[in-house]
Amino acid sequence: MFKNRPQAVERYLLPALNTYETSSYQTTVSVIILVLFLLLESGPQGSPHFMPLLRALLPWALHHRHAVRVPVQVRRFLQQNDETVKLRQRQALVDLEGFSLQQEASLEGVFGVREAELEQLCDGEGDAAGLLWPLHVRERLPLDVLKALPGALKAVSKREGGSSSQRGGGAVDEASEAVAADRVEALVAGRAAAAGLVVCASLLDNVPNMAGLCRTCESMSVEALVLSSRAVVATEAFKRQSVTSERWLRLLEVGGADVAALLQERRQAGYTIIGIEQATNSVPLQSYTFPKHCILLLGNEQNGIPVSLLPLLDVCLEIPMLGVTRSLNAHVSGAMAVWQYTQQHLPQPGS
């Protein structure tokens, strides 16, 4: 878009690069990558904005966050500077030579979806089910954005007013856009209806524990994480630990006083209620076979699971302690249980 509309560079990109008081470094990284892509595509002679963009870009090479400064540090510097050469040797797993900005900025690089697949979807010829995995699970598209896609596609159809736009050699008319919107809507509904593991952390008090669980749950693609208050995700203590995982995970708000009602509601929906607690009849975590649909209740950091909630549990799991210390951090306990569930339900090769 910017390559074909040079006036948009002056209106949007240059002001964004020249604004240093920004509250979101992630947005800055996106702008920098966009500018780098534009510079690589146009070259020094291909755009009147090449030098202005380059001058505006260079100060960001001094930013304290590596995610901001590294993209600005041009390839020749990364290849020839002694310190960066040593850094690359220590990071042998990072394939800098094979990195392609054009590929990363493409439809496939950003969303994990090949353009041909998306064209088939819009034409009503492709199977939309296969697009759900790259759209969400590859940590590319947040759930709130995924949910907004059907409405956006339908809005485009209405705004076009029945006119068609050319893509390659084919025409995409209002009807085919509506088909695409319906298929994406079905994907979103399928994702929302997917049942699995729900982790209830409503009894926790420690914000870093909640944030660590959020990061773990998102990494393992659990169905939902339950917190006593969604407001906690806006705190700096939460953000430092969660690493933006709250954007990609379904979060539910249930106060500590309402946990009993949540457990009963989940049981009626067919979920097994599991608690992590050292109790008389606790089952060792490593010997328990998790059902597909279950809710995992974590106890308070100091007091564990209240006695009043124990009768609502179908099973208590405990993690055997082999050392002197007789307990684990709440986040660690939850993470171990989430992984135990996940590894039991991972798709088998060839399935």
N, C-alpha and C positions, 0 to 999 in steps of 0.2 A: 504494500500500500504506500509506504513512504518513498519507495523507489519510483513509483509512478506519479506521486503527488509531492514534488519537492517543496511546495509551500507549507506542507504539514511539518516538515523538518523544523522550519523557523518557528512555527506556531507551537509545536509540542516538544520535540526532542531537545532542541537547544535550551529552552527554559528549564526543562527537567534536569539537564546536566549541570546547569549553572545555579541550581538551587541546592545549597549545601545543608540547609536546615531541614532535614527530612526525618520523619519519625519511623519510617519503614525502610530498612536497608534492603529487604527482599525486593521492594519495588525498584530501588536503585539498581540492583543486580539485573533485573529484567530490562530496564532501560539501557544499561551498558551493553548487554548481550545483543539487544536490538540494534544499537548503534554499530557495534563491531560487525554484525552481519551486513549492515548497509554499507559500511566502509569496504568490506571484502568484496561485496558484489559490484560496487561502482568503481573502485580504484581511484587513484589520485586525479585522473583526467575525466572520470565519468560523472562527477557531480560537483557543482559549485560549492556545496556545503562540506566537501571532504576536509579541508583544513580547519574550518570553524568547529566541526564536530571533533576532530582530532585534538585541537587545543582545549576544548571543553572537557574532553575525556581524560586527559593526562593527570589533572589534579587528583582524580579518584584513585590513582595508583598509590597514593599515600594513605589511603583509608586504613583504619586500624583493624577492620574486619577482612579476613583473608578472602571471603566470598566476594567482596567488592573489588579489592585491589588486584587479585590474581588475574581476572579476565582482562584488565587494562594493561598488565605487564606484557608487552608485545612478545611474540614468539622468539625473535632473535635474542632478546634479553634473556629469556628463559633458557635458551640453548647455550649462551656464551658466558654469562656471569658465573664466576666460580662458586658462589654460595648456592645459586639455584641449581647448578649442575650437581652439587653434593646432595641437595634436597631431592632432586629427581632420582639419584642413585639410591637414596634411602626409601623412596616411594616407587620401587621397581614395579609394583602391581598397577600403577597408574600409566596407562598407555597414552602419553601426551602426543606421541608421533601419529597415532591413529585417530586423534580427536578431530572431528569435523564439525565446525560451527554450523555449516549449511545443513548437515544431517540433523544436528541437535535442534535446530530451529525449524525443521520441517514438520509437516503434519505427523509423520511417523515418529520423529524424534521427541516431539512434545507429548503427544497423546498415545503413541504406540499403535496407531492405526494407519495402515497403508491407504493411500488415496484411492486406489482401485476398490478397496473394500467399502470405503465410504460412498463412492459413486454407486456401487451395487446396492447399498442400503437405500440411498436416495431414489434409485430407480425401482425399488421394490423387488430386486432380484436376489439380494444377498441374505444370508442368515444373520440376523442382528444379535443372536445370543452370543456369538463369538466375540463381539465387541465389548461386552461388559467387563471382561477381565482387564484388557489394557486401559480402558477408560477410567476404571476406579482403582484396581488393586495395585497397579504399577506406580502408585504414589504420584500420579500426574494430575488428576482432576478431583477437586474436593466434592463431597456429596452435595453441598448446597449448589455448586455450579452444575453438577450432573442433573439435579432436579430441575434446574432452570432451563436446560436445553430444549425440552419439548415446547415450552412456551415461547422461547426465542425463535425456534424454527417456524412455529405457527404465526408469530408476529411478522416474520419476514414474508411469509406467504401473503398475509393480508396487506402489508405495505406495498408489495409488488403489484397487487391488484390484478393478478392474472397474467402479468407479463412474464416472459421467460428470459433467463440469462443463459448465455452460452458457456459451456465448460467443455473444453476439448472440441469434439465434433458433435456433441449431443446437446439437447436442450433440457433444462430442468424447469418444469412448469409448476404452477401452484399445486396441482394434484400430487405430483411426485414429492414436493416439499412436505405436504400434509402427510403422505405415507411415511416419510422419514421421521416426522415429528411423532406420529403414532407409534412407530417402532421403538424410538428412543424412550417414549413414555412407558412402553411395556418393559423396557430394560430397567428403568428406574423403579417401577412397581415390583419387578422381580427381585431387585436388590433389597427393597424395603421389606419384602415378605420373606426374605431368606432367613431361616431360623438357625440358631447355633448357640454359641456361648455368650451369655450376658454376665458381665462382672459388676457386682454391686459393691461400691466403695463408699456408700453413704455414711458408714460409721467412722470413717477415718477423719482425723483432725489435722494431720500434718500435710501441708500443701505440697512439698516436694514428693511425698509418697503418692499423692493423687496424680501429680504430673508424671511421675515415673510410670505409674500404672497406665496412664493415658498413652504414653509412648509405646509401652509394651503391647497394650491391647491393639493399637493401630498397626504395629509391626506384624502382629499375628492375625490381623484381620478378623477380630471378634465382632460379633453382631452389634454390641453396644456396651458402653461404660456408664454406670449409674453413679452420679455424684450428689452430695447433699445440696449443692448449689452450683449452678452453671456460672455464676458470677466469678467464681474462683479462677476460671480460665483466663480472665483478663488481668490477673495480677502478675507482676514481674517475677515473683517467686515461682509461679506455675510455668510461665513462658520460658524461663531459663532451663527448666528441666524437660519440658514437653517437646521442644524443638518443632513447633508448629503442628504436631501430630493431632491436636484438637480440631484442626481444620478438616481432617480426613476421616474422622471417626464419629459415629453417631453417639451423642451424649444425651443422657436422660437426667432429669432433676427429680430426686425423691429425697425428702428430708428424713432424718433418722427416726422420727416418730412415725413415719409412714412406711418403714421397711416391711413391717409385718403384712400390711395390705398389699405391697408389691409382690412379696413371696407367694401369698395366696392367689393373687391374680395370675402370676406366672404358672403356678401349679395347675390352675384351671385351663391354662393354654397348653398344657402338656409338657411343661418343663420339670426336670428333676431339680430339687433344691439341695444345693451342696454348700456346706460350710467348712472353712479352714479353721480348725480348733482342736486343741488337745483335750479330748474328753474320754470318758470311760470306754465307749464303744467305737472310738475312732478307727478308721481304716487307713493303713499306710498309703500315702499318695502313690507310690510306685506300683502298688498291686491293684489299684482301682481302675476299672474300665469305664471311661466316661461315656454316657449316652450322648447322642447327637444334640439334643435340646436340653440345656441345663443353665441354671443361674448359679454363679459362684459368689457366695457371701463372705466378705472379709471382715474380721473383727477390728475393733478399735485398737490403736497402738498400745494403749495402757491396759484396757479392761477386757479386750477380746470381744467375743460375741455375747450379748446380754443373755442371761438365763431365760428370759421370757421368749426369746426367739429360737432357742434350741429345739423345742418340740415341733417347730415348723420345718425343721431340716429333714430331708430324706436320708442323708448320710453326712457324717463328719469325717473329714480327711485330716490327717496330720503328717507332717514331714519329720521323719526320724532324726533326732539330734544325736550326733556321734561324738561331739566334743563336750567341753565343760559348759559353754553357753547353752542355755536351754530354750532359746527362742530366736526367731529371725525377724528382720525388719518386715513390716507389713507389705511393702512393695515387693520385696524379694520373695516372700511367701506366695503372693499373688502371681508373680511372674513365673515361678516354678510350676504352679498349678495350671496357668494358661498354656505354658509350653507342653505340659504333660497331655492336656486336652488336644492341643494342636497336632502334636506328632502322632497321636492315635487316629486323627481324622484327616491327615494329609492324603491327597489322592495318590494311589499306588501307580507305579509306572505301568503304562499300557491300559489303565482303566479309563 
